Amino acid sequence: MSVRNQRPARESGATYRSSTYTGLLPWQVGERRFPPTGLGRRGLNPDDVYAFLDRVAIDMAAVYATLAESRLETVRIKNALRRWQTDQARARNERDNTR
């Protein structure tokens, strides 16, 4: 499988979707082409376009939700690191003061 077709592994706690659903990849959006409408009409079939836009919107919402979770986790880790660093500095100062 090429890198282009690889999908990230699903984590537990992810939004529920059918196991047959596959999210869109950026290249799929870029290469998507819609069939022309039938005779007597100009442009694209609106139903095809709206279905595709709905799918893009769902995938984008999932990406933004995952990004928000990631940012919260980053804040949590940074805060934990700051607490740990503060504790280490206090312990070092106490050791230095007892000498």
WOTAUR-V560181 format. One record per backbone hydrogen bond with DSSP energy under -1.0 kcal/mol. NH is the residue of the N-H (numbers start at 1). CO is the residue of the C=O. If there is no record, write none. Layout:
# WOTAUR-V560181
<<NH CO> <NH CO>>
This chain:
# WOTAUR-V560181
<<5 2> <6 3> <14 11> <21 18> <28 25> <29 25> <30 26> <31 27> <37 43> <41 38> <49 45> <50 46> <51 47> <52 48> <53 49> <54 50> <55 51> <56 52> <57 53> <58 54> <59 55> <60 56> <61 57> <62 58> <63 59> <64 60> <65 61> <66 62> <67 63> <68 64> <69 65> <70 66> <71 67> <72 68> <73 69> <74 70> <75 71> <76 72> <77 73> <78 74> <79 75> <80 76> <81 77> <82 78> <83 79> <84 80> <85 81> <86 82> <87 83> <88 84> <89 85> <90 86> <91 87> <92 88> <93 89> <94 90> <95 91> <96 92> <97 93> <98 94>>
